[in-house]
């Protein structure tokens, strides 16, 4: 794209570059939009298939969210595992369990 813009679309007569073949640029930009849409859909399909493959590989390991930090709240298996760990901590520790009971009683 940079070579095409340098040799076909731009003219560098002054300090600032200006557009030379405006019609060709608009035609190129119009068709490039559809090509970019196709690439976006293709990359989306690739990412979904990689996520599906990763979920199949890491299904036995619930302590690792394959979706990453931003989307780990949407991973139901990971959320169930984290909730189970929190429940184990609350009900396994005698002082901490009473604290959470008292706080929930106040609210």
LOTIKE-136032 format. One line per field, with one value per residue (C-alpha): residue in one letter; x, y, z. Coordinates in Angstrom, 1 decimal. Layout:
residu = (A|...)
X = (X|...)
Y = (Y|...)
Z = (Z|...)
***
This chain:
residu = (X|X|X|X|X|X|X|X|X|X|X|X|X|X|X|X|X|X|X|X|X|X|X|X|X|X|X|X|X|X|X|X|X|X|X|X|X|X|X|X|X|X|X|X|X|X|X|X|X|X|X|X|X|X|X|X|X|X|X|X|X|X|X|X|X|X|X|X|X|X|X|X|X|X|X|X|X|X|X|X|X|X|X|X|X|X|X|X|X|X|X|X|X|X|X|X|X|X|X|X|X|X|X|X|X|X|X)
X = (0.0|2.8|4.6|1.3|0.6|4.1|4.3|0.7|-1.4|0.8|2.7|5.5|6.1|5.9|6.5|3.2|2.2|-0.9|-3.2|-2.5|-4.7|-7.8|-10.1|-7.8|-7.4|-11.2|-11.7|-8.9|-10.2|-13.7|-12.6|-10.1|-13.0|-14.6|-11.2|-10.7|-14.2|-13.4|-10.1|-11.9|-14.5|-11.7|-9.7|-12.8|-13.4|-9.7|-9.9|-13.1|-11.6|-8.5|-10.6|-12.6|-9.4|-8.0|-11.2|-11.0|-7.4|-7.9|-11.3|-9.8|-8.0|-10.6|-8.1|-6.9|-9.2|-8.4|-10.2|-7.7|-8.1|-10.7|-13.1|-12.5|-15.8|-17.6|-16.0|-18.5|-16.2|-13.6|-16.2|-17.5|-14.0|-13.3|-16.6|-15.9|-12.5|-14.1|-16.7|-14.0|-12.1|-15.2|-16.5|-13.1|-11.7|-13.6|-12.9|-13.3|-16.6|-18.1|-17.0|-18.8|-21.9|-21.9|-21.3|-24.2|-26.4|-25.8|-26.6)
Y = (0.0|2.4|1.8|2.2|5.4|6.7|6.1|6.2|8.4|11.1|13.9|15.5|18.9|20.9|20.2|18.5|15.6|16.0|13.5|13.2|10.5|11.1|9.0|5.9|6.4|6.5|3.4|1.6|2.7|1.4|-2.0|-2.1|-1.7|-4.9|-6.7|-5.5|-6.7|-10.1|-10.2|-9.2|-12.0|-14.5|-13.4|-13.7|-17.3|-18.1|-16.7|-18.5|-21.8|-21.2|-20.5|-23.7|-25.7|-24.2|-24.9|-28.5|-28.7|-27.0|-28.5|-30.7|-27.8|-25.4|-23.3|-21.7|-19.5|-19.8|-16.6|-14.3|-11.8|-9.5|-12.3|-14.7|-13.7|-15.2|-18.6|-20.6|-23.4|-21.0|-19.0|-22.2|-23.2|-19.7|-19.7|-23.2|-22.0|-18.9|-21.2|-23.5|-20.6|-19.1|-22.3|-23.7|-20.8|-20.3|-16.6|-15.5|-17.4|-15.6|-12.3|-12.9|-14.0|-10.8|-8.6|-10.3|-10.0|-6.2|-5.7)
Z = (0.0|0.8|-2.5|-4.4|-2.6|-3.2|-6.9|-8.1|-5.8|-4.4|-5.9|-3.8|-5.3|-2.0|1.6|2.0|-0.2|-2.3|-4.0|-7.7|-9.3|-7.3|-9.4|-9.3|-5.5|-4.9|-7.1|-5.2|-1.9|-2.8|-3.7|-0.9|1.6|0.4|0.5|4.1|5.1|3.6|5.6|8.8|8.4|7.6|10.7|12.8|11.6|12.3|15.8|16.6|15.4|17.4|20.5|19.9|19.6|22.7|24.6|23.6|24.7|28.1|28.9|31.6|33.2|34.6|36.6|33.3|31.3|27.6|26.8|28.4|31.2|29.6|28.7|31.5|33.2|30.2|30.6|32.6|33.6|34.9|36.8|38.4|39.4|41.0|42.8|44.2|45.4|47.1|48.8|50.0|51.5|53.2|54.7|55.5|57.5|60.9|61.4|57.8|57.5|60.4|58.9|55.7|57.5|59.6|56.6|54.6|57.7|57.9|54.2)
***
